[in-house]
């Protein structure tokens, strides 16, 4: 049964959902539990990666939005497999209205993403028995991870992959991507994203639909506001690790002053989030220098937290 085919399906009761498919690698004992679990309002798709002798620390991967969700998908799979192989049960999932989860994209907003991440934490703990959870968030989903962590006492550690210090920075990037797309399409009459959303109730950025709930929910959010209650935060910048972004440095300084332990780290290769390079068509994600650095760095950080 595919809930993705019924985007409006409500997923309140776990008993109404199909049982998960469980795959076991006989050579390594690594297990993937693939299926749906109950979110606050919709059924959410998730994959739980486990291994025999699991740690009491687990990981939830909060995905990014729109085209970034697609760009990051394979990298999340590789990280989840590496984390589970290291003994850390890891749950990947999709927010309502995104990926294989139920719901319409128009209903996906910042608050619903936070609620879905909290539901994913509960799912991980229920299925694996872990008592401490690390949340990985990519790009503006670092803010989602921080917001979910502050609402769950067992999740006080967050890793931000190529994080942004504020939701407004992400929206500016979206706007630039939309303008580039309009120039290529010779659409000189296209207004700003805010104008399009106000007039039409939706717009499209490089093949991904954007709705007011997400745009308005992310505007005004900041890392300093949301991460001030964390115990420890890792900010992993993609590209130019010796030149951290000023906004991230400022946010890190403010968080450190509030008592949060912040690790500013980086990997050498950057990610082109809103374009596809020719090389991307021919290179496996597992062979990319970025992923080769990022995955073991993340596993090592989670291992420090768990020790």
N, C-alpha and C positions, 0 to 999 in steps of 0.2 A: 504494500500500500504506500503511495506517495502523497504525503500531505502537501507537498509543494504544488500539486495539481489543483488543490483546493485552497487558494490563498486566503480565503475568508474563514477557514475552519477555526473554531474556538477550541482551545486546549486546556480547559480547566482541570479535568479529572485525569490523573495518571492511568486510571483503569480503562479509560476510553481510547488509549493510544496503543498502537501495535507493539508487540514485544520487540526488543532490539535484536539485531543480527550480531552474533559474536564470532569473530575470527581469531584464531590462535595460530601463531607461528610455532610449529613443533620444535624447531631448532633452537629458538631463543626463549620461548615461553611468553613472548610479547603478545598481548591481547588487545584487540580493538572491539569495543562495544558500540555499534552504530545504530542510531535510532532517534526517537523523539522523546522529549520530556516536557512536563507542564511548566509553561511560563505563567506570568501573572494573568495574561489574557489570551495567549495563543500557544499552540504547540511549537516547541523549539527543536530544531535539528541539532544533534551533537554527536561527537565521536569521543569516547573515553579510551585513552591509551593507558594500559597498566602492564605490570610485569610481576612475577612472583617476588615476594619479599619487599613489598612497597614500603616507602618511607611514611612517616606521619605528616609529611609536608607534601602538598599537592599543588597543581598549577591550573589556573583557568586562563584561556587565551581569549581576550576580548578583541574581536576583529575591527578593522577600520571600516569606513563607509564608501559607498559608490564604487568608482573604478579602483580605488585603493584596496578594496576588499578582494577583488580579482587579482590584483598585482601581488598581494601578500599571501594568497591562499596556500600555494605550494611551500612557501617558507614556513608557514605555521605548521603544516604537516610534518616537515622535516624536524622542526624544533620539538614538536610533541613527541615524535618517535624517539628523539635523542633524550629528552627529559624522562620519558617512561623507562627507557633502557638504563638510565642512571638511577632508577628506583622511585621517581616522582610521578605519581598518577597525574595525568594531564587531560583536561577536557577542552576540546575545541567546539565551538558552537556558532550558530548564526542568530543574529537578532531577528525579532519578528519583522516580516516584510523584506527580508534579505536572505540570499542564499536559498536553502531548502526549507527554511522555517515558514510556518503559516503566517497569514496576515498580508495586508497590502502595503506596498512601500510608502503610501501616503501617511500611514499611521506610525512610521518609524521616526522617533524623535530622540532627543538626548535623554529625557527622563525614562522613556520606554527601554532604551538601550541599557541604562543603569539597572532598571528593574530586571531585565533579562539576564544581566551579568550576575545579579544577586541570586536569581533562580539557578544559574549555572553553578555557582558556588555551592548551593544547597544540594544540587544533583551530584556534584563531585564528592561531597562529604558523605552523602547517603550511599553512594555506590562503592566508595573506596575506603571510607572510615578515617580519612585524614582529619587532623584537628587544626592544622595551619595551612593557609592558602596564599600563594603568591599569584598576583594577577599580571599578565602581560597585556599591555595595550599598545597599539601601533598608531602613530600620528595623533589625530585628535581623540582617538579612543584611549589614549593615556589619561585624558580627563575623565572619560567614562570609568576607567579602571579605578582612578582615585576616588571618584564619587561613590562607586560601589563599595570600595574598601572602608570608607568612613562610616558606612552603614552596617558593616559586619565586623565584629570584634576579632574574628578568626583570620581576617584578611587585612593585615597591616603592612604588607610588603608589595610594592608595585615596580614593574620594569616597563619603562617607556621606550619603545623602538621608534627612532626618528621622531621624537615627541615635539609637540608644539606647546608653547607657553600659554596660548590663549585660543579660544575658538575663533575669534575674529581673524587671526592669522590664517587659519584654514579657509575661512570664507573668502579672504582676499585671494588666496591661491585658486579657489574655485572660479572666482570672477575673472582672473587672468586667463585660466584655461578656457573659459567660455568665450572670452574675447578673441583668443587665438582661433578657436573653432569658427567663430563668426567671420573672421577675416578670410579664412580658408574657403568658407562657403559663400564669400562675397555678400554677406548679410550686413550691410551698413546700417540698417534700421534697428538692429537688435539693441534693446536697452540693458540695464544692469540686471543682475539676478534678482535683486529685491523688486525691481519694477515688473519683471516677467512673472514672478511669483504672485505679486499683487494683482496683476491683470488677468493671468491665466490660471493661477492656483497650482502651477507646476512648471518646470522647465527641464531641459536636458543638458547635461555636461558630459561631453565625450561618450555618449551612449548610455549614460546612467541618468535615471530620472531623479530629480530633486524636488522635494515638496516643502511647504512652509514649516511643517512640524520640526523637521530636522534643521532647517536654516535658522529658524527663530529660537529653537532650543539650544543651539550651540553658541549663538551670539551672546557675548557678555560673560561666558564661562572662562575661568582662568585656573591654571595649575596651582597658583599660590592659594586661591580660595578653597580648592577642593582637596589638596594634598597636605594641608597643615596638620592633620591628625595622624598621618602615617608614621610608622616606626622607621621605615627605611625605603628609599626610593632610588632606583637606578635610571639615569637618563642616558640613553645610548644614541649618540648622534651618528647619522650615516654620512660619511664623507668629511674630510678636513678635521680629523679628531684633534689636531693641535690648535684649531681655531673654533672653539665652541661658539655657538650663536649667542649674541649679546642678550637676547630676551631670555634664553634658557639660563644663562649665568646669573642674570638678575633674579629670576624666579628661584634658582637654587640657593642663592644667598639669603633671600627672604625666608625660604623654608628652613634653612639651617638655623637662622636666627630664632625661628619659632620652635626649634627642638627636633626637627626631622633630620635623620642621617641621610645625606644625599651623595650618591656616587655619580660623578660626571665622567663618562667613558665614551669611546667612539670606535668606529670601524672605518677602514680606509676608503671603501667604495661608497659612493652615494647612490641613491635610488632616484630615477626619473619617474615620479609618480603619475604624472599626467601626460605621458607620451610613451610610445613603444619604440625602443631602439632596434635596429635591424638585427643586432647580435642576439637580442632576446629571443628571437625566433629559432635560433640554432643552438643555444647553450642551455643545458639543463640547470635548473635552479640549484641543484646540489653541487654543481661545478663552479658556481659564481663565487668570486672572492668575498663578496659581502656576506653571503650565507655561510661560507666556510669559517669566517671570523665570528659572525653573530651567534650562531647556534652554540658553539662551545663556550663562548663568553657568557651566554645566558644560563647555560647549565651550571657553569662554575659559580655564578652569582647565587643561583637558587641553592646550590650545595652549601655555600657560606651561610645563607639564611637558615638552612635546616640544621646546621651543626651546633 
